[in-house]
Amino acid sequence: MPAVDINCDMAESYGAWKLGADEELLDVVTSANIACGYHAGDPVTIERTVRLALEKGVAIGAHPSYPDLQGFGRRSMRLPAGELRAAVLYQVSAVEGIVRAHGGTLSHVKPHGALYNDAATDAALAAAVAEAVRSLNSGLLLYALPDSKMARAAREAGIEVIEEAFADRRYDPGGTLQSRSVPGSLITEPKVAATQALGIALHGRLSAHDGTPVSVRAQTLCVHGDNPAAVSIARTVRERLESAGIEVRRRS
């Protein structure tokens, strides 16, 4: 029976603006993707979340984005490759420094939002992200969509790729994520998310929003921390996986 990691994007509060139930989620998930300040997250939030993750034995990753605080990192930006590389390096280095200050080790990198989606299909962007990660620490894992340009660039840079699928997002028939601009693209019903997660973990497939079967490989399943039902979804997903005999554990 396969083993699966459950990862979650978190530390996305910013100053007085609070988002997500990070402490509760860290009791359920096995990997945490920590916002780096460019789409969300501030130094206090980042440090607090890192400390909690270390206390709970959760693997810690950096979650870099385009410099798009107002748009929550969900708007594509045309940045020169060198500027994007520097932006990713800056963000990952900041989180890694906080992790090291608390006696931990950064595990992985997972780009956020528009950067994640753009680098999945744009080879130049993917290469810039991969080079930033490699230049800092080629031992870091990189979470990416299977068969994406991001996965290919990382492997070419000597970085181990962890293939990712999403428990709480609808897919298009072609295997890409349905745009968040489409109503219903975010799954908020825990049982529906758990059924999708189980199908991916056991059979490597799911049903697209129109019912089309889609083949999906995944070593890690994502639950979004900004999903209003994130805690219930994460718990239900983990319970369904473990009830099916699937071990839920971190990748590093």
Sequence and secondary structure as in RCSB ss.txt:
>XXXX:A:sequence
MPAVDINCDMAESYGAWKLGADEELLDVVTSANIACGYHAGDPVTIERTVRLALEKGVAIGAHPSYPDLQGFGRR
SMRLPAGELRAAVLYQVSAVEGIVRAHGGTLSHVKPHGALYNDAATDAALAAAVAEAVRSLNSGLLLYALPDSKM
ARAAREAGIEVIEEAFADRRYDPGGTLQSRSVPGSLITEPKVAATQALGIALHGRLSAHDGTPVSVRAQTLCVHG
DNPAAVSIARTVRERLESAGIEVRRRS
>XXXX:A:secstr
  EEEEEEEE   BTTB    HHHHTTT SEEEEE SSSS  HHHHHHHHHHHHHHT EEEEE   S TTTTT S
     HHHHHHHHHHHHHHHHHHHHHTT    EE   HHHHHHHHH HHHHHHHHHHHHHH TTSEEEE TT HH
HHHHHHTT  EEEEEESSB B TTSSB  TTSTT B   HHHHHHHHHHHHHHSEEE TTS EEE   SEEEEET
TSTTHHHHHHHHHHHHHHTT EE    
